[in-house]
């Protein structure tokens, strides 16, 4: 029987995407709340020298980086489930969305949320600019389709969900993106969905 331990924070969208997949695969993992103090400890730095969450420990194997963890879990525990398609083109398309989750989403809506909610030392104008370029493209991609890749939910949807859903918490409204909002509702309707705790909205969101 596999023993899984997940280090993360309840408010982290990066950790949330891993918790979503664990829940949807019906995998049990010990949860370790790893706030800023924990991430500075020597024992945590031994797991991830960057001091970042989430980190998954699977029977002694340490996997850092949320997208890497998603791939590990999908291929190790559910290779035929469709979360990571086996068809080459669709698999590549999933990886493209994982890259956007780590790029345009992280430095757009996620950065804005970090600044507004946690006073992160990042550039808010830059975050709004990145989000302003990405969200219309995201809307156009989702117009007329249910999921980001293919005809079912994949790792792409889980990786992109949390920070887009929390965009208003960073002062970035989603009113102009009906296809995006419909997609968020579809993700939230998936069996095993877990909600990310809500934070207060800035006045303009």
N, C-alpha and C positions, 0 to 999 in steps of 0.2 A: 504493500500500500504506500502510495507516494505521500511524502510529508512536505507541505508547502507553507512557506512563511512569506508574507508580503509586508514590506515596510512602506509606509506612505502617510499621507495626511488626508483627513476627511474632506478638506476643502480643495484638494489638488485635482485638477482635471486630468493630469497625467496619470495619477493613481486611479482615478475614477474609471478610465477606459479599461484598465486591467481588472478592476473589481467587476465591471460589467461582463467581461468575457468569462471570468471565473464563475459568476452567477449563472450565466447562460449555458455554461458547460457543466453546471452542477458540481463544481469542484470546491472542496473546502480548503481554506487557507487560514492559518493563524494570522491575525492582523496585528501589526505593531505600529502604533501611532508614532511617527518620526517627525516631530517638530524640529525647529531650528537648533535647539539644544542637543537633541539626540543626533542630528546629522553632523555635529561637530565632534562627537565622541570617537575615540580611537577604534572602538569595536565596529562602529558604522563605517568609518573611513576605510577600514580593512575590507568591507564589502564593496564600497564605491568611493574611491579616492577623491572623486569630484564632490562628494557630500550631497548628492542629489537623490531625490526620490522620483519614482518608486524603485525598489529593489526587490526582486523575487529570489528566494532561496528554495530550490527544489532538490531535496535529498542531498544537500551539500553543494549542489551546483548553483552558482550565483549569476543571475542575469540582471544587469542594470539597463536602464532606458526603457520607457514604456512601450514603444513600438517593437523593440526587440523582444520584450516579454510577451506581447501579443502573438508574435510569430512563433515563439517557443511553445507557448501553451497550445496554440492551434495545431501545430505540426506534431507535437508530442502526445497530446491527449485527444485530438479530434481531427485527424488528418483527412477524413472523408466527409466532414461535416459541411464543407462549403464556406466556412469562415475565411479560409485562405484558399481560393479556387485553385484547382490543379491544372486547369487550362492555362497555358502559358500567357496568353494575352491578358486574360482577366487577372492572373496573379501579378503581372507587371503593372496593370492599372491600379490594383490595390496598393502596391508599393509606391506608386506615384502619389496616391492620396495620403499615405503615411508620411511621405516627404512634405506634403503641404501642411499636414498637421504639425510637423516639426518646424516648418518654415513660415508660410504666410499666416497660418492660424496662430502659431505661437507668438509671432512678432506683431500680430494685428490685434484681434479681439482678446487674446489671452494676456498680452502685454497691457492693454488698456485696463483690464480687470485687476491685474497685479498692482498697477499704479493707483487706481481709484480705491481699491479695497484694502491694500496692504502697504501702500506708500513705497512701492518698489522703485529703486533709482533707475528708471527707464524713461524714455522720451515719449510723452503722451501724444504729441503732434505726429510723430513718426508712426506710432501704433494706429492712430486714426487714419492716417494716410494709407498704410498697408491694408487695413480692414476695408477702406473705401474702394480700393482696387480689387480686393479679393471677393468681397461679398456679391457684387454684381455678376462676377464670373461663376461663383458658386450657385447663384440663383439661376443663371442661364443653363448650367449643367443639369440642375434638378428639374427644370421645367419639362414636363412630359415624361418624367421617369420617377420610379419609386425609390430607388437606391442608388448609391454612388457608382457601383460596379455591378453589372449584370442584373438579374431579376430577383435577387434576394439580398438580405443584409450580409455584409462581410466585415472584416476587420477595418476596412476603410470607414464605414459608418460609425463604428465604435470609437475609432481614433479621433474622428472629427467632431463628434457630438458635443462633448461637455463644454468646451470653450465657446463654440458657436451658440449653444443654448444659453450660456452665461454672458453673452455679449452685452445685454442691457446693464449688467452689473458693472461694466466698465464704461458706461455712458454711451454705448453704441446701440441704437435702436434697430429692431428687425422689422419694423412696420412695412418697409418698402420691399420686403422679400417674402412673398406669400409661399413660394415653392419651398424655400428654406424652412419656414415655419411648419408647413405640412410634413416635411421630412423629419423634423424634430419630433413631431407627434407620432410618426410611424416608429421611430426608434424607441420612444417612450412606451409604445404598445407592445414591444417585443417581450416574450416570456422571460422572466428573470430580470427585467429592468430594475435598476436601483437608481433612485434620484440623488443628485448632488445637492447637499444642503444649500438653501437659498441665502443670499446676502442682500442687504438693503440696496435698493436701486438709487443711483444718483438722480437728482431732480429732473435732468434733461432726458433721461432714458424712459 
